[in-house]
Amino acid sequence: MSYEQYLDEVTTLIVEKYGTADATAIKQVMDAQEAGFFVTHDDDERLRNLDQAHKDAATIGKPRKPGRTPKH
């Protein structure tokens, strides 16, 4: 899948798995992208698959303590 499709998939999974509002999930993915979380995904299309999307959705979307930033 394309990089944009991959980000959409991760966003959708965050909404579905964690009951997050669409706007919140979009912001979480955008914030992670801005922090460089998806750099390797952009460079290596093999990382843009459904299994990886589930892992990334869990890393980015799973509720965490305030002030903690997801690490890849």
N, C-alpha and C positions, 0 to 999 in steps of 0.2 A: 504494500500500500504506500501511497505517497506520504511525505512528511506531514502534510496538512490533514490527510485522512487519519493518520496515526494520532495526532493531537486531538482530533474530534472523537476518536474511539476512546482514548483515555478519559476525556471529559465525560462522555456518555457513561462509561463504567463508574466513574466517581458518583454521578447522579444516581445510577441504579443501585450500586452497592451500599452507599452510605446515606442515601436520602437527602443528598445535598441539593440545594436549589441550583438551577442552571447557571445563573449569574455567578454564584459562588464557585462552582466547579470550573467555570471558564476562567475566573480570576486565579484560582489555584494553579491551573495549567499555565496560564500566562506568566504568573509569578515564577513558577518553576522554570519556564522557558527563559525568562529574563535572567534568572540566577545561573543559567548554563546547564541545567539538569538534562536537557535533551540534545546537547551538542553531539554526543556519540550517535544518537539516533539519526541525526541529520546527515552525518558522515557515512554511516553504515546501515544500508537499507535492510540488512538481515535482522536488525534490532526492531524493525517496525512490523511486528506480528502480534497476533491476538494474545498469545501467552505472555509476551513482554508487556503488552498493554495492561493486562490484569495486574502484573507485578508493579508497574509504575503507578497505576491507579491506587493501589494499596499504599504505596510509599507517599504519594502526594495527597491523596484524599482521606486517608484514615485519620480520624480525630486524634489530635495530639495535644500535649500541654502547650499553653500559650508561649510564644517566643521561640519555639523550636522550628528550625528550617529543615526540610527533607534533604537528605544526602543521598547521592547515587553511588 
